[in-house]
């Protein structure tokens, strides 16, 4: 028996059973908890069109979906590896493998029945890889289209984001017309690499993860503030990979009014308890001397940024959470004082007023 277990543990069956057990364990813990929901990530690589059906069948038949969990689909930027191993011929094949099943199931739910059910729990797409890898920024006017991109070289970050965003936009219009849920783009962005990644995030993303490099780009940081683009930050992961914990800009971002939240990243690698999110909050509070008001604002931001449905957000934040300023704050649920919410709202209004005042003064309105 021990030998059999050892043999299984060395093979893919062990990995499958472990992922199944872990997913069910996390879902059970969240359902028992009164105060936590989670957004977890699963990968679609774009190597073949049946990836979606395999993933959805596993999720539905193994009962790993839960009302307490929503899924983000992460797309690793691994074209160069697939190309070098002759798994694909060009970048268009990756896009087709990722998006064709989604258009098919949107058009006819019976074409992929498990996928249709699974997508009800999917809220968006993520883009993952090591951002610090050198890349060609592709500033030339004659950039190859996806069918033409049959090079060994990996397309740059912006190339991936643009074609993911473009396909998602069309897909969302189609799904909205069919009264189906839509998806957002929430990539890893600005953890490392060139500043152009953050420009892409500003132009195309609903929210981003990490955003560390905004500390080096004040103008972009100001734009993220004005647009209130959410930034999910993971200081413990960053501390191990890219930036010392004490240099993490989260407290500065929060003080300036950017929409930041605390999140975990690879909890099995960087955390030590069954409550990785509590580790993030408790360590942040101790290291940066965050007040209870700061902590509650971070928690409120996490709900606002999340992909959970409107009714669930109303339960956590109050029935009027979509309104601006104090009118949208239910202090009995968020525990964020009205004076903090009023300060955020009034500061934003003042900034926008100053911008419009300067713009109006520098534009000749005569026709």
C-alpha positions as a printed Julia matrix, in Angstrom:
367×3 Matrix{Float64}:
   0.0    0.0     0.0
   2.78   2.43    0.86
   4.55   1.62   -2.37
   1.36   2.16   -4.37
   0.89   5.57   -2.75
   4.47   6.49   -3.56
   3.99   5.52   -7.17
   0.79   7.54   -7.47
   2.43  10.52   -5.81
   5.04  10.59   -8.54
   2.52  10.79  -11.39
  -0.18  13.03  -12.82
  -2.93  11.21  -10.9
  -1.46  12.57   -7.65
  -1.49  16.12   -9.02
  -5.12  15.75  -10.1
  -6.23  14.32   -6.76
  -4.29  16.97   -4.86
  -5.79  19.84   -6.86
  -9.27  18.34   -6.46
  -8.87  17.92   -2.72
  -7.4   21.41   -2.32
 -10.22  23.07   -4.28
 -12.91  21.24   -2.33
 -11.15  21.97    0.96
 -10.92  25.69    0.2
 -14.57  25.81   -0.87
 -15.67  24.0     2.3
 -13.67  26.36    4.51
 -15.13  29.43    2.79
 -18.68  28.11    3.08
 -18.16  27.56    6.82
 -16.69  31.04    7.23
 -19.04  33.99    7.7
 -16.74  36.67    6.37
 -14.68  35.42    3.44
 -15.17  34.78   -0.25
 -12.39  34.13   -2.73
 -11.41  34.65   -6.33
  -9.22  31.77   -7.42
  -7.33  31.26  -10.68
  -7.26  28.46  -13.21
  -5.1   28.35  -16.32
  -6.05  28.06  -19.98
  -2.92  27.83  -22.12
  -4.33  27.97  -25.65
  -2.59  24.79  -26.81
  -5.8   23.09  -27.99
  -9.52  23.86  -28.34
 -10.58  21.13  -25.91
  -8.85  22.73  -22.91
 -12.04  24.57  -21.93
 -14.17  21.42  -22.06
 -11.66  19.47  -19.99
 -11.48  22.21  -17.37
 -15.25  22.7   -17.21
 -15.94  18.97  -17.0
 -13.45  18.63  -14.15
 -15.0   21.57  -12.29
 -18.62  20.48  -12.69
 -18.26  16.73  -12.24
 -15.86  17.13   -9.31
 -18.14  19.68   -7.67
 -15.44  22.29   -7.1
 -17.65  25.28   -7.82
 -19.2   27.23   -4.95
 -21.22  30.39   -4.36
 -18.3   31.58   -2.22
 -15.81  31.27   -5.08
 -15.42  32.98   -8.42
 -12.77  32.04  -10.96
 -10.34  34.12  -12.95
  -8.87  32.44  -16.01
  -5.17  33.16  -16.28
  -3.48  32.98  -19.66
   0.27  32.36  -19.35
   2.29  34.19  -22.01
   4.08  31.08  -23.28
   3.8   31.35  -27.06
   7.57  31.0   -27.55
   7.66  27.72  -25.59
   4.73  26.26  -27.5
   6.27  27.36  -30.79
   9.69  25.9   -30.02
   8.04  22.58  -29.11
   6.01  22.66  -32.38
   2.68  22.65  -30.53
   1.37  25.63  -32.52
   2.24  27.37  -35.78
   1.35  30.99  -35.05
  -0.15  33.28  -32.43
  -3.59  33.13  -34.07
  -3.89  29.49  -33.04
  -3.54  30.45  -29.37
  -6.28  33.07  -29.71
  -8.51  30.64  -31.56
  -8.01  27.89  -28.98
  -8.86  30.31  -26.16
 -11.81  32.19  -27.63
 -13.49  29.95  -30.21
 -15.11  27.65  -27.58
 -16.36  30.73  -25.72
 -18.08  32.12  -28.79
 -19.53  28.68  -29.58
 -21.0   28.18  -26.12
 -22.37  31.73  -26.1
 -24.1   31.06  -29.41
 -25.42  27.63  -28.37
 -25.18  26.5   -24.75
 -25.82  22.87  -25.74
 -22.58  22.8   -27.76
 -20.52  22.8   -24.52
 -22.99  22.09  -21.66
 -20.41  21.81  -18.87
 -18.63  24.94  -20.08
 -21.91  26.86  -20.11
 -22.46  26.04  -16.42
 -18.85  26.68  -15.46
 -18.72  30.13  -17.09
 -21.42  31.34  -14.71
 -18.7   31.29  -12.03
 -15.97  32.88  -14.2
 -15.59  36.63  -13.77
 -12.61  37.55  -15.9
  -9.22  36.9   -17.44
  -5.73  37.36  -16.07
  -2.37  37.45  -17.84
   0.6   35.88  -16.08
   4.32  35.43  -16.64
   7.57  36.92  -15.44
   7.24  40.59  -16.4
  10.96  41.18  -15.9
  11.88  39.12  -18.99
  13.37  41.33  -21.75
  10.98  41.94  -24.65
  10.74  43.79  -27.94
   8.27  46.67  -27.33
   7.07  46.61  -30.99
   6.86  50.34  -31.65
   7.13  49.79  -35.42
   4.16  50.65  -37.58
   4.27  47.28  -39.37
   3.53  44.94  -36.47
   2.65  41.4   -37.55
  -0.95  40.3   -37.12
  -1.62  37.08  -35.16
  -1.85  34.84  -38.27
   1.43  36.31  -39.5
   3.18  35.92  -36.15
   4.97  32.63  -36.73
   8.28  33.79  -35.26
  10.13  31.99  -32.51
  10.08  35.22  -30.49
   7.38  35.73  -27.84
   5.07  38.71  -28.52
   5.43  41.53  -26.04
   3.13  42.19  -23.09
   1.12  44.84  -24.95
   0.49  42.47  -27.87
  -1.02  39.84  -25.57
  -3.14  42.38  -23.72
  -4.49  44.07  -26.83
  -5.69  40.88  -28.51
  -7.1   39.51  -25.26
  -8.96  42.78  -24.67
 -10.2   43.0   -28.28
 -11.59  39.47  -28.24
 -13.14  39.95  -24.79
 -14.86  43.14  -25.93
 -16.57  41.39  -28.85
 -17.37  38.34  -26.71
 -18.92  40.52  -23.99
 -21.18  42.3   -26.47
 -22.34  38.91  -27.73
 -22.92  37.52  -24.22
 -24.73  40.66  -23.09
 -27.1   40.32  -26.04
 -27.79  36.77  -24.85
 -28.36  37.88  -21.21
 -25.25  36.02  -20.07
 -22.56  37.13  -17.63
 -19.6   39.03  -19.05
 -15.87  39.05  -18.27
 -13.28  41.66  -17.32
  -9.55  41.86  -17.94
  -7.56  41.92  -14.69
  -3.93  41.13  -15.55
  -0.76  40.94  -13.5
   0.7   44.33  -14.31
   3.52  46.52  -13.07
   5.15  43.97  -10.79
   8.34  44.33  -12.85
   9.34  45.08  -16.42
   8.93  48.29  -18.47
   6.51  51.04  -17.6
   4.55  50.35  -20.82
   2.86  47.45  -19.02
   1.11  49.93  -16.74
   0.08  52.02  -19.73
  -1.59  48.91  -21.16
  -3.28  48.28  -17.83
  -4.62  51.82  -17.72
  -6.01  51.6   -21.25
  -7.49  48.11  -21.19
  -7.82  46.62  -17.69
 -10.69  46.8   -15.23
  -8.28  46.21  -12.34
  -4.66  45.1   -12.12
  -2.61  42.99   -9.76
   0.55  44.34   -8.06
   1.21  47.75   -9.69
   4.52  48.19   -7.85
   6.11  50.26  -10.61
   3.5   52.99  -10.29
   5.71  54.34   -7.51
   8.24  55.29  -10.22
   5.68  56.89  -12.56
   3.85  59.75  -10.81
   1.86  60.75  -13.9
   0.56  57.22  -14.43
  -0.14  56.92  -10.72
  -2.26  60.08  -10.97
  -4.15  58.65  -13.96
  -4.85  55.44  -12.06
  -6.17  57.58   -9.21
  -8.43  59.66  -11.46
  -9.83  56.56  -13.18
 -10.06  54.7    -9.83
  -8.58  51.57  -11.38
  -8.34  48.9    -8.7
  -4.93  47.56   -7.68
  -4.79  44.22   -5.84
  -1.46  44.12   -4.0
   0.36  41.15   -2.48
   3.2   42.48   -0.28
   4.32  39.09    1.07
   4.73  37.64   -2.42
   6.48  40.8    -3.62
   8.8   40.63   -0.61
  10.05  37.23   -1.73
  10.36  38.03   -5.43
  10.81  41.7    -6.28
  10.59  44.28   -3.49
  11.44  44.39    0.21
   8.3   44.58    2.35
   9.24  47.95    3.89
   9.64  49.48    0.43
   6.23  48.33   -0.8
   4.2   51.4    -1.87
   0.81  50.16   -0.62
   0.54  52.58    2.33
   1.44  55.52    0.06
  -1.11  54.43   -2.55
  -3.79  54.11    0.12
  -3.0   57.52    1.63
  -3.26  59.16   -1.81
  -6.66  57.65   -2.52
  -5.84  54.95   -5.05
  -8.23  52.0    -4.94
  -5.94  49.37   -3.41
  -6.7   46.1    -1.7
  -4.73  43.31   -0.07
  -4.66  39.92   -1.76
  -2.68  36.69   -1.66
  -0.45  35.42   -4.44
   0.68  31.78   -4.43
  -0.4   31.19   -0.8
   1.0   27.65   -0.75
   4.43  29.11   -1.47
   4.48  32.32    0.55
   2.15  31.75    3.51
   2.31  29.52    6.56
  -1.25  29.1     7.84
  -4.7   28.15    6.57
  -5.62  31.84    6.62
  -3.23  33.45    4.1
  -5.39  36.55    3.68
  -5.4   37.1     7.44
  -1.61  36.91    7.31
  -1.56  39.69    4.71
  -3.84  41.93    6.78
  -2.21  41.28   10.15
   1.36  41.76    8.91
   0.41  44.91    6.99
  -1.28  46.36   10.07
   1.75  45.69   12.25
   4.48  46.77    9.83
   2.8   49.91    8.5
   0.82  50.79   11.65
  -2.43  50.84    9.69
  -5.46  52.06   11.62
  -8.73  50.15   11.85
 -10.17  52.72    9.43
  -7.4   51.9     6.93
  -8.01  48.17    7.3
 -11.75  48.55    6.79
 -11.19  50.72    3.72
  -8.91  48.06    2.24
 -11.57  45.43    2.88
 -14.29  47.64    1.35
 -12.11  48.2    -1.72
 -11.65  44.45   -2.11
 -15.41  43.95   -2.31
 -15.85  46.83   -4.76
 -13.08  45.44   -7.01
 -14.32  41.86   -6.88
 -16.3   40.1    -9.55
 -19.03  38.86   -7.22
 -22.61  39.69   -8.25
 -24.4   42.92   -7.41
 -26.65  41.33   -4.78
 -23.69  39.93   -2.86
 -21.97  43.32   -2.86
 -25.17  44.89   -1.54
 -25.15  42.38    1.3
 -21.57  43.27    2.29
 -21.54  47.01    1.56
 -25.16  48.13    1.76
 -27.99  48.59   -0.76
 -26.68  51.94   -2.04
 -23.0   51.04   -2.44
 -22.95  52.2    -6.09
 -23.7   55.8    -5.12
 -20.9   58.33   -4.8
 -19.6   59.61   -1.49
 -21.31  59.21    1.87
 -24.62  58.26    0.24
 -23.03  54.99   -0.87
 -21.48  54.1     2.48
 -23.35  51.99    5.02
 -21.12  52.3     8.05
 -22.97  49.49    9.86
 -21.68  47.09    7.2
 -18.37  48.54    5.98
 -17.19  50.01    9.31
 -15.56  52.79    7.26
 -16.37  56.18    8.87
 -18.38  58.6     6.75
 -15.69  61.25    7.25
 -13.14  59.04    5.42
 -15.56  58.38    2.55
 -16.46  62.08    2.36
 -12.78  63.03    2.24
 -12.15  60.61   -0.65
 -15.16  61.9    -2.58
 -14.48  65.6    -2.01
 -10.81  65.23   -2.93
 -11.71  63.49   -6.19
 -14.27  66.17   -7.08
 -11.72  68.9    -6.37
  -9.08  67.21   -8.56
 -11.51  66.78  -11.45
 -12.72  70.37  -11.07
  -9.16  71.68  -11.26
  -8.47  69.64  -14.39
 -11.62  70.84  -16.15
 -10.94  74.42  -15.07
  -7.44  74.34  -16.56
  -8.67  72.6   -19.69
 -11.46  75.12  -20.2
  -9.07  78.02  -19.73
  -6.67  76.69  -22.38
  -9.19  75.8   -25.1
 -10.58  78.23  -27.63
 -14.26  77.34  -27.83
 -14.92  79.59  -30.83
 -15.96  77.76  -33.98
